[in-house]
Amino acid sequence: MSRPPTPTPSPAPAARRRPRETHAPVVYGILSIVLILALMQLWLLTATMNAYLGGDHAVAWPALGASLVCLLLNLGLLRYLYLLGRS
């Protein structure tokens, strides 16, 4: 005896897929901003270490503040991505 054909799962309705598809440009934009912020932090670390080792100790605290601002921006964008994933 032959087996009856197994039903193939139907694709998800277009209404379900549409929000995820529309989020893609937002996610790519956020990833671009995160990449820019990460590169800024690396440049800031390099410039600060160069100045500090050269004897300019006054640069360290403003650089720390700028790095913390970049960190807070990245954390805010990460939180936004989590909220975007829930919708």
RANORSUL-V478142 format. One record per run of one state. SS is the DSSP state (~ for helix, > for strand, _ for the rest). FROM is the first residue (numbers start at 0). TO is the last residue. Records with the same first field share a line. If there is no record, write none. Layout:
SS->FROM-TO + FROM-TO
This chain:
_->0-12 + 53-57 + 86-86
~->13-52 + 58-85
